[in-house]
Amino acid sequence: MEKSKVLVVGGTGYLGKRLVKASLAEGHETYILNRTEIGVDIDKVQMLLSFKEQGAHLVSGSFTDHQSLVKAIKLVDVVICTISGVHIRSHQILLQLKLIDAIKEAGNVKRFLPSEFGTDPARMENALEPGRVTFDDKMIVRKAIEDAQIPFTYISANCFAGYFLGGLCQPGKILPSRDSAVLLGDGNKKAIYVEEDDIAMYTIKTIDDPRTLNKTVYLRPPKNILSQREVVEIWENLIGKELQKSSIPKEEFLASLKGQEYAQQVGLIHYYHVCYEGCLANFEIGNDAVEASELYPEIKYTTVEEYMKRYL
Ligand code: NDP
């Protein structure tokens, strides 16, 4: 079977650049939206040029120019969007509605993967304010996709390793301390951690796979389903030292949001649902979804222990 041609929108982003790499590595003809707004952002331009050198095609376009999006989309079979969705960096999830309008007009797309890559928003209808905005916006995008009958795959990637493992699951931290750690509650709720290049590789594997068509794909590498305590323990074993541990009860954690900036509050609520409620791992995958490590056992994913070695 011929491999689909792929357009990555958001290709210079934290996840997007990994998707471009994975798409090229898997032999897909890969296009990247080269947004006119990038202007003189030298890092982005240099990254795009290096992708071009590796065989990617740069397609000029803008979210403010509908026809440019239509033109770019017509070049490919599959569109993957990795537009920003982390408030402390940038949150542009609803801009995807413009992309969906362009996909509708182009009429040729065999699969669209919207910018999801986190907690399954469909399971977060009871999420707390203000963090729920991420899930609400992602659901608005899903509705637009499904109303337009665009074939889709939703990737529920769980926790990016860099954010969660780096900081031993403590919000506001992305480097592990060698002295202490604050546990969220009892630290025993399971979460799921996935290395970002692995997320990209699993994602690319799904795009031509009939088993993932119009499905949610959960990324649940079995060895990486661990509680915060277990993550801390892995780190302690690696450094050969026990950390001083304290704990922050749920009520105190929620009270600490008061007075913080909106973007911080959004992020903290995500940690709340993951670490106090265990929202990522406290359910069985239903019949309408599939699990990536089962579908693609050939991918040798990075375990939490391997990942943590990077910080030694
Ligand atoms: P980034 O913040 O790295 O941004 C990605 C891209 O978004 C940018 O490179 C840029 O594309 C595009 N973008 C930003 N602002 C605009 C704008 N105003 N107009 C058009 N395009 C814009 O995103 P992430 O990689 O951090 O996030 C991608 C997805 O992953 C999101 O859905 C997010 O929610 C999710 N995520 C999940 C995490 C988890 O732990 N599960 C953690 C982090 C993110 P360009 O290349 O064209 O400049």
Residues whose N, C-alpha, C, O or C-beta is under 5 A from the ligand:
A	BS01	NDP	G10 G11 T12 G13 Y14 L15 G16 L33 R35 T82 I83 S84 G85 V86 R89 S90 Q92 S115 E116 F117 G118 T119 N158 C159 F160
